[in-house]
Amino acid sequence: MSVQERTSAQDKAIEQDVELLKKYGLRWSVLAAWRDALELRRVAVPSETDRALEKARVKLASGCFNVCEVGCDLQTVEGALISADASTDHHWVDFWIDLLGHSMSDMAATEQIMKIPAVRFRYANCGIKGCRCD
């Protein structure tokens, strides 16, 4: 493999990582909005979850962590929120899981998710360059 081919392959990998991190920014926003919704419903969520959510936001904003690390942090938060929400009589787990699935999907799904004010608010503060409310 020539140097030019290697550079091209590395550039493509970086582009893919950036796109995935943008999706993770939206995923973080959905998780943060879910956390806010649980707080409004007075559902107890472990304080470690809040710290993990903030840690993921900092990693996203810094750009100094690979997608695997950010994904693991988001997965930890997701598990905690599912557990907390499912423990209530009137849980909304399915709604939030659907949003999380769409957050990793195509642009049309992203536009739909961004119509939800709580998610749009959180996305504006996720730290990804270009995250702005429209």
C-alpha positions in Angstrom: 0.0 0.0 0.0 1.4 3.4 -1.0 1.7 6.4 1.3 -1.1 8.1 -0.7 -3.4 5.1 -0.3 -2.7 4.9 3.4 -3.4 8.6 3.8 -6.6 8.3 1.9 -7.7 5.3 4.1 -6.8 7.2 7.2 -8.8 10.3 6.0 -11.8 8.1 5.4 -11.5 6.5 8.8 -11.3 10.0 10.4 -14.4 11.1 8.4 -16.3 8.1 9.6 -15.3 8.7 13.2 -16.4 12.4 13.0 -19.8 11.3 11.6 -20.2 8.8 14.3 -19.3 11.3 17.0 -21.9 13.7 15.6 -24.5 10.9 15.9 -23.2 10.3 19.4 -23.8 14.0 20.1 -27.4 13.6 19.2 -27.5 10.3 21.2 -26.1 12.2 24.2 -28.8 14.8 23.8 -31.5 12.2 23.8 -30.1 10.6 27.0 -29.7 14.0 28.6 -33.3 14.9 27.8 -34.4 11.5 29.1 -32.5 12.2 32.3 -34.3 15.6 32.6 -37.7 13.9 32.0 -37.0 11.4 34.8 -36.0 14.2 37.1 -39.3 16.0 36.3 -41.2 12.8 37.1 -39.2 12.5 40.4 -37.6 9.2 39.4 -34.5 8.4 41.4 -31.4 8.1 39.2 -28.0 7.2 40.7 -25.6 10.2 40.9 -23.0 8.2 39.0 -25.3 8.4 36.0 -25.2 12.2 36.0 -21.4 12.0 36.3 -21.2 9.6 33.4 -23.5 11.8 31.3 -21.2 14.8 31.9 -18.1 12.7 31.3 -19.5 11.7 27.9 -20.3 15.3 27.0 -16.8 16.4 27.9 -15.3 13.6 25.8 -17.5 14.6 22.9 -16.6 18.2 23.2 -12.9 17.7 23.6 -12.5 15.5 20.5 -9.6 13.8 22.3 -11.3 10.4 22.8 -12.1 7.7 20.3 -15.6 6.7 19.4 -15.4 3.4 21.3 -14.8 5.3 24.6 -17.6 7.7 24.0 -19.9 4.8 23.0 -19.1 2.9 26.1 -19.9 5.9 28.3 -23.2 6.5 26.5 -24.1 2.8 26.8 -23.5 3.0 30.6 -25.9 6.0 30.9 -28.5 4.3 28.7 -28.5 1.2 30.9 -28.9 3.3 34.1 -31.8 5.3 32.6 -33.6 2.2 31.3 -33.3 0.6 34.7 -34.6 3.7 36.5 -37.5 4.4 34.1 -38.5 0.7 34.0 -38.8 0.7 37.8 -41.8 3.1 37.7 -45.5 2.3 37.1 -45.7 4.7 34.1 -42.5 4.2 32.3 -41.6 5.6 28.9 -38.7 3.3 28.1 -40.0 2.3 24.6 -40.4 6.0 23.6 -36.8 6.8 24.6 -35.4 3.6 23.1 -37.0 4.5 19.8 -35.5 8.0 19.9 -32.1 6.5 20.7 -32.4 4.2 17.7 -33.3 7.1 15.5 -30.4 9.2 16.8 -28.0 6.8 15.1 -30.1 6.7 11.9 -30.3 8.9 8.8 -30.7 12.6 8.5 -34.5 12.5 8.2 -34.7 10.8 11.6 -32.4 13.4 13.0 -34.6 16.2 11.8 -37.6 14.5 13.5 -35.7 14.1 16.8 -34.6 17.7 16.7 -38.3 18.8 16.7 -38.5 17.7 20.3 -37.6 20.8 22.3 -35.9 19.0 25.2 -33.6 17.2 22.8 -32.9 20.3 20.7 -32.0 22.2 23.8 -29.6 19.6 25.0 -28.1 19.2 21.5 -27.2 22.9 21.4 -25.1 22.3 24.5 -23.5 18.9 23.7 -20.1 20.4 22.7 -19.9 19.0 19.2 -18.7 21.8 16.9 -21.7 22.8 14.8 -24.3 21.7 17.3 -26.7 24.6 17.2 -30.4 25.1 17.6 -31.9 26.0 14.2 
